[in-house]
Amino acid sequence: QGHLVESGGGLVQPGVSLRLSCQASKIFFSISTMAWYRQVPGKARELVASISSSGGTKYSESVEGRFTISRDNDKSTVYLQMNGLKPEDTAVYYCNSPPAPASGWQEYWGQGTQVTVSS
């Protein structure tokens, strides 16, 4: 059973940066697309960014140009570098491994890490 653990969240002021990390275990990490989602109370979970096994990236319009997703296959870790944080970035951020043949079509989620942007 795959396991994802996020870290790096916290309370920060607008304009500063944070880097989230997601450590994966028991999945075929190097051949897996990985993604970051976020969710605020009362709203649906939102896809923030994804990175394919070959390094191709996609971003939501709301974070394009400010956030960068990256991966380190040797460490089975995916990162989300968040620059220029805004109050509207406040959310619980989740790491995700989407359903894929390598995982037997299983989808995995981390437990989430809270990011709060406030002055």
C-alpha positions in Angstrom: 0.0 0.0 0.0 1.4 3.4 -1.1 2.1 6.0 1.5 2.6 9.8 1.1 3.7 12.2 3.8 3.7 15.9 3.4 5.7 18.4 5.3 6.7 22.1 5.2 3.4 23.9 5.8 3.1 26.7 8.3 1.9 30.2 9.0 3.6 32.9 6.9 3.1 36.5 5.9 2.0 37.5 2.4 4.8 37.7 -0.1 7.1 35.1 1.5 8.0 31.7 0.3 7.5 28.1 1.5 8.5 24.8 0.2 6.3 21.8 0.7 7.7 18.3 0.5 6.0 14.9 -0.1 7.9 11.7 0.7 6.5 8.7 -1.1 7.0 5.1 -0.1 5.8 1.8 -1.5 4.9 3.2 -4.9 6.8 3.1 -8.2 7.7 6.7 -7.7 10.0 7.3 -10.7 7.3 6.2 -13.2 4.4 7.9 -11.4 2.9 11.3 -12.1 2.6 13.2 -8.9 0.4 16.2 -8.0 -0.3 18.8 -5.4 -3.9 19.7 -4.5 -5.3 22.2 -2.0 -8.6 22.5 -0.2 -10.3 25.2 1.8 -13.3 24.4 4.0 -16.6 24.3 2.1 -14.9 24.1 -1.3 -13.8 21.2 -3.6 -10.2 20.1 -3.7 -8.3 22.0 -6.3 -5.5 20.7 -8.5 -2.5 23.1 -8.0 0.3 21.4 -10.0 1.3 18.1 -11.4 4.6 16.6 -12.7 4.9 13.7 -15.0 7.5 10.9 -14.7 9.4 12.7 -17.5 9.3 16.0 -15.7 6.6 17.7 -17.6 4.7 20.2 -15.4 1.2 21.7 -15.3 -0.1 24.5 -13.1 -3.5 26.0 -12.2 -3.9 29.6 -13.5 -4.0 30.8 -9.9 -0.5 29.7 -9.1 1.2 29.8 -12.6 4.4 31.8 -12.3 4.6 31.7 -8.5 4.7 28.0 -7.7 7.1 25.4 -9.0 6.7 21.7 -8.7 9.7 19.4 -8.9 10.7 15.9 -8.1 13.8 14.0 -6.9 13.4 10.4 -7.9 16.4 9.2 -5.9 14.6 10.5 -2.8 11.1 9.5 -3.9 10.1 13.1 -3.0 8.0 15.7 -4.8 8.3 19.4 -3.9 6.1 22.4 -4.3 8.1 25.7 -4.1 5.6 28.5 -3.4 6.8 32.1 -3.9 4.9 35.3 -3.5 2.3 33.7 -1.3 -1.1 35.4 -1.0 -3.8 35.1 1.6 -5.9 33.3 -1.0 -3.3 30.5 -1.1 -4.4 29.6 2.5 -5.5 25.9 2.4 -4.6 22.4 3.3 -2.2 21.1 0.7 -2.3 17.5 -0.3 0.1 15.3 -2.2 -1.4 12.9 -4.7 -0.4 10.0 -6.8 -3.1 9.5 -9.4 -4.5 6.1 -10.5 -2.1 4.5 -13.0 -1.2 1.1 -14.3 2.0 1.0 -12.2 -0.1 1.3 -9.0 -2.7 -1.1 -10.1 -5.0 1.9 -10.6 -4.8 2.7 -6.9 -4.8 6.4 -6.0 -2.9 7.7 -3.0 -3.2 10.8 -0.9 -1.2 12.3 1.9 -2.6 13.5 5.1 -2.3 17.1 4.2 -0.3 20.1 5.5 -1.8 23.4 6.4 -0.6 26.6 4.8 -1.8 29.8 6.2 -0.9 33.1 4.7 -1.8 36.0 6.9 -0.4 39.3 8.1 
